[in-house]
Amino acid sequence: MAKTATFGVMHVLTSFTVTYALTGSITIAGVVTFVEPLVNTVMHYFFDKYWDHPVARRVRNQLARICTALKVPTRMPATQTERA
Protein backbone atom coordinates (compact mmCIF):
# COMPACT_ATOMS: atom_id res chain seq x y z
CA MET A 1 0.00 0.00 0.00
CA ALA A 2 2.87 2.37 0.77
CA LYS A 3 4.26 1.86 -2.74
CA THR A 4 0.86 2.69 -4.28
CA ALA A 5 0.42 5.80 -2.13
CA THR A 6 3.95 6.95 -2.96
CA PHE A 7 3.31 6.46 -6.67
CA GLY A 8 0.07 8.47 -6.38
CA VAL A 9 1.88 11.38 -4.72
CA MET A 10 4.66 11.18 -7.30
CA HIS A 11 2.08 11.23 -10.12
CA VAL A 12 0.35 14.34 -8.72
CA LEU A 13 3.66 16.16 -8.24
CA THR A 14 4.84 15.21 -11.72
CA SER A 15 1.57 16.32 -13.30
CA PHE A 16 1.68 19.67 -11.49
CA THR A 17 5.36 20.25 -12.26
CA VAL A 18 5.13 19.41 -15.96
CA THR A 19 1.98 21.48 -16.47
CA TYR A 20 3.45 24.43 -14.58
CA ALA A 21 6.68 24.19 -16.60
CA LEU A 22 4.70 24.21 -19.86
CA THR A 23 2.21 26.94 -18.97
CA GLY A 24 3.80 29.01 -16.21
CA SER A 25 0.40 29.12 -14.52
CA ILE A 26 -0.19 27.74 -11.03
CA THR A 27 -3.95 27.84 -11.65
CA ILE A 28 -3.80 25.80 -14.85
CA ALA A 29 -1.30 23.38 -13.29
CA GLY A 30 -3.63 22.89 -10.31
CA VAL A 31 -6.69 22.30 -12.47
CA VAL A 32 -4.89 19.83 -14.74
CA THR A 33 -3.43 18.03 -11.72
CA PHE A 34 -6.90 17.26 -10.39
CA VAL A 35 -8.87 16.90 -13.64
CA GLU A 36 -6.44 14.45 -15.27
CA PRO A 37 -6.95 11.67 -12.67
CA LEU A 38 -10.73 12.04 -13.02
CA VAL A 39 -10.50 11.66 -16.79
CA ASN A 40 -8.15 8.67 -16.37
CA THR A 41 -10.65 7.03 -14.03
CA VAL A 42 -13.45 7.34 -16.58
CA MET A 43 -11.19 6.12 -19.39
CA HIS A 44 -10.13 3.15 -17.28
CA TYR A 45 -13.79 2.17 -16.83
CA PHE A 46 -14.27 1.98 -20.60
CA PHE A 47 -10.91 0.26 -21.07
CA ASP A 48 -11.94 -2.47 -18.63
CA LYS A 49 -15.41 -2.71 -20.13
CA TYR A 50 -14.15 -3.34 -23.65
CA TRP A 51 -10.95 -5.28 -22.85
CA ASP A 52 -12.73 -8.62 -23.29
CA HIS A 53 -14.84 -7.52 -26.24
CA PRO A 54 -14.49 -10.10 -29.05
CA VAL A 55 -12.97 -7.56 -31.46
CA ALA A 56 -10.41 -6.41 -28.89
CA ARG A 57 -9.55 -10.01 -28.02
CA ARG A 58 -9.09 -10.82 -31.73
CA VAL A 59 -6.77 -7.80 -32.20
CA ARG A 60 -4.69 -8.81 -29.13
CA ASN A 61 -4.39 -12.37 -30.45
CA GLN A 62 -3.30 -11.14 -33.88
CA LEU A 63 -0.69 -8.86 -32.32
CA ALA A 64 0.59 -11.74 -30.19
CA ARG A 65 0.96 -13.92 -33.31
CA ILE A 66 2.82 -11.13 -35.12
CA CYS A 67 5.15 -10.60 -32.15
CA THR A 68 5.82 -14.32 -31.95
CA ALA A 69 6.56 -14.52 -35.68
CA LEU A 70 8.91 -11.54 -35.43
CA LYS A 71 10.41 -12.84 -32.17
CA VAL A 72 9.50 -9.62 -30.38
CA PRO A 73 9.45 -10.09 -26.60
CA THR A 74 5.93 -9.56 -25.30
CA ARG A 75 6.99 -9.27 -21.65
CA MET A 76 9.76 -7.31 -20.03
CA PRO A 77 12.23 -9.27 -17.88
CA ALA A 78 11.25 -9.29 -14.21
CA THR A 79 12.97 -6.75 -11.99
CA GLN A 80 14.55 -7.63 -8.68
CA THR A 81 11.51 -6.44 -6.72
CA GLU A 82 9.10 -8.45 -8.91
CA ARG A 83 11.10 -11.65 -8.37
CA ALA A 84 11.01 -11.32 -4.59
Protein Blocks (a to p, Z undefined) as FASTA:
>chain_A
ZZmmmmmmmmmmmmmmmmmmmnopaklmmmmmmmmmmmmmmmmmmmmmmmmgmklmmmmm
mmmmmmmmnopafbdcddfklmZZ
